[in-house]
């Protein structure tokens, strides 16, 4: 049961990070108001797929966030990798978007390690994040953050 909760946490954080760090506008123009796991399903013993609903308040231009991927680190050890399908964010609206995500454990990480995350603090977790934000007119910006703590991500 704890393993499923931790997987949900990974996917929610990964997807929320994608929107918060998109960087298409001034800070504060894009806000994640809520998130919810609509569905989650295991893909074998080392991976999980999920659909996450994110309610996003975008007070700026519309954009598409694509090529979303990253790595989750626990105590500076590669723990899991994640990806998400592209998502189109409408301009100047507050809408809920479904986001298809996938995560898999890194080589050398066991299910026991996943369960042991229940005893890990968010200070011990860091995230690498990469994505491309594209506007309708074709402008694009690559977004990349390396080993950002979960505490710092919530402040961005």
Backbone torsions as a table, in degrees:
resi	resn	phi	psi	omega
1	UNK	NA	-41.7	178.8
2	UNK	-64.6	-34.4	-179.2
3	UNK	-62.3	-41.3	179.4
4	UNK	-65.9	-41.1	178.7
5	UNK	-62.5	-41.7	180.0
6	UNK	-67.4	-39.8	177.4
7	UNK	-62.1	-42.0	177.9
8	UNK	-59.9	-42.3	-179.5
9	UNK	-61.5	-46.4	178.4
10	UNK	-56.4	-49.1	-176.2
11	UNK	-68.7	-38.5	177.6
12	UNK	-63.4	-45.8	179.8
13	UNK	-62.8	-46.2	-177.9
14	UNK	-59.6	-43.7	-178.2
15	UNK	-72.6	-42.1	178.5
16	UNK	-62.8	-37.9	177.7
17	UNK	-59.9	-41.7	-178.8
18	UNK	-57.3	-43.2	-179.1
19	UNK	-75.7	-41.1	-178.1
20	UNK	-65.6	-32.7	-174.8
21	UNK	-100.6	11.1	-175.7
22	UNK	-58.6	-34.7	171.8
23	UNK	70.0	25.0	-179.0
24	UNK	-85.4	-6.8	-175.1
25	UNK	-153.9	-174.4	178.7
26	UNK	-67.7	152.5	176.3
27	UNK	-56.9	139.2	179.9
28	UNK	92.7	-13.3	179.2
29	UNK	-77.1	-22.5	-179.6
30	UNK	-122.7	122.3	-178.8
31	UNK	-129.1	139.0	171.6
32	UNK	-91.0	113.5	-177.8
33	UNK	-86.7	-34.5	178.4
34	UNK	-161.7	162.9	174.6
35	UNK	-143.3	152.0	-178.9
36	UNK	-151.0	138.8	174.9
37	UNK	-85.3	111.9	178.8
38	UNK	-79.6	-40.8	178.2
39	UNK	-154.3	152.1	177.8
40	UNK	-146.7	136.6	179.2
41	UNK	-144.5	135.4	178.5
42	UNK	-71.6	145.6	173.8
43	UNK	-117.6	78.6	-174.8
44	UNK	81.0	-159.4	-177.1
45	UNK	-92.4	-7.9	-173.3
46	UNK	-122.3	5.9	-176.5
47	UNK	-147.2	163.3	178.9
48	UNK	-147.5	145.6	173.2
49	UNK	-116.4	148.0	-179.4
50	UNK	-152.0	157.7	169.4
51	UNK	-117.1	122.5	-177.7
52	UNK	-115.0	134.4	174.2
53	UNK	-98.0	125.1	177.0
54	UNK	-117.4	128.6	173.4
55	UNK	-94.3	116.8	-173.2
56	UNK	-117.8	129.8	172.0
57	UNK	-100.4	111.5	-179.6
58	UNK	-113.8	109.6	179.4
59	UNK	-96.6	18.4	-176.1
60	UNK	-128.3	-157.4	-178.6
61	UNK	-73.1	158.6	175.6
62	UNK	-76.7	153.2	179.4
63	UNK	-158.7	164.5	173.4
64	UNK	-114.1	130.5	175.8
65	UNK	-100.9	120.2	-176.6
66	UNK	-134.8	177.1	-180.0
67	UNK	51.7	41.4	-177.2
68	UNK	-80.7	122.5	178.4
69	UNK	-159.0	164.1	178.4
70	UNK	179.8	-176.5	-179.6
71	UNK	-133.5	140.1	174.5
72	UNK	-103.7	132.6	178.5
73	UNK	-113.6	139.5	173.0
74	UNK	-123.2	120.0	-176.5
75	UNK	51.6	47.5	178.1
76	UNK	61.0	22.6	177.0
77	UNK	-115.1	132.2	175.1
78	UNK	-55.0	124.9	-175.8
79	UNK	-115.0	-50.3	-178.7
80	UNK	-151.4	152.9	173.0
81	UNK	-112.5	152.8	-179.8
82	UNK	-140.0	155.1	173.2
83	UNK	-139.9	161.1	175.3
84	UNK	-145.2	147.2	177.3
85	UNK	-69.1	156.8	177.4
86	UNK	-59.7	148.4	-179.2
87	UNK	-135.9	131.6	177.9
88	UNK	-95.7	120.4	-179.6
89	UNK	-103.5	120.5	-178.7
90	UNK	-72.5	151.6	-179.6
91	UNK	-75.6	141.9	170.9
92	UNK	47.9	49.6	179.2
93	UNK	-141.3	167.4	167.5
94	UNK	-120.9	112.6	-176.5
95	UNK	-138.1	161.5	175.1
96	UNK	-104.3	129.0	-176.4
97	UNK	-118.1	131.6	172.0
98	UNK	-81.8	135.2	-178.6
99	UNK	-126.4	120.7	176.4
100	UNK	-84.6	126.7	-176.0
101	UNK	-129.7	159.0	174.0
102	UNK	-144.4	143.9	176.4
103	UNK	-138.9	147.3	176.6
104	UNK	-141.5	147.5	179.0
105	UNK	-71.3	143.4	177.8
106	UNK	-74.0	162.8	177.9
107	UNK	-58.1	135.2	179.0
108	UNK	88.3	-4.5	177.7
109	UNK	-99.2	129.6	-177.3
110	UNK	-105.2	169.6	174.9
111	UNK	-61.8	-32.5	176.7
112	UNK	-61.4	-40.6	176.8
113	UNK	-61.2	-39.0	179.5
114	UNK	-63.8	-44.5	179.1
115	UNK	-65.2	-34.4	-179.0
116	UNK	-68.9	-10.8	177.7
117	UNK	-63.8	-20.2	178.4
118	UNK	-59.1	-25.6	179.9
119	UNK	-98.1	7.7	-177.6
120	UNK	-99.6	138.2	177.2
121	UNK	-87.6	160.6	179.6
122	UNK	-65.4	-20.9	176.4
123	UNK	-64.4	-26.2	-178.9
124	UNK	-84.5	-4.9	-176.0
125	UNK	-109.4	134.8	176.7
126	UNK	-133.0	160.5	-175.7
127	UNK	-134.6	133.7	163.7
128	UNK	-93.9	139.8	-177.6
129	UNK	-141.4	133.2	176.1
130	UNK	-135.3	140.6	176.7
131	UNK	-163.2	168.9	174.8
132	UNK	-125.9	126.2	176.0
133	UNK	-102.5	125.9	-178.6
134	UNK	-125.1	134.7	174.2
135	UNK	-88.3	167.8	179.5
136	UNK	-62.5	-31.1	-178.7
137	UNK	-77.6	-5.3	177.0
138	UNK	104.1	-8.1	176.5
139	UNK	-66.8	142.3	178.9
140	UNK	-139.9	154.8	178.3
141	UNK	-139.5	127.3	174.9
142	UNK	-82.8	134.6	179.6
143	UNK	-116.3	129.7	-178.7
144	UNK	-147.4	127.4	174.5
145	UNK	-129.9	139.5	-178.3
146	UNK	-119.6	130.7	176.8
147	UNK	44.6	55.3	176.7
148	UNK	-89.9	132.6	-179.7
149	UNK	-72.1	154.5	179.0
150	UNK	-63.5	-32.5	177.3
151	UNK	-62.2	-45.5	-179.9
152	UNK	-67.2	-34.9	180.0
153	UNK	-63.5	-36.4	-178.8
154	UNK	-70.2	-17.8	-179.4
155	UNK	-92.1	-14.3	-176.1
156	UNK	-78.6	NA	NA
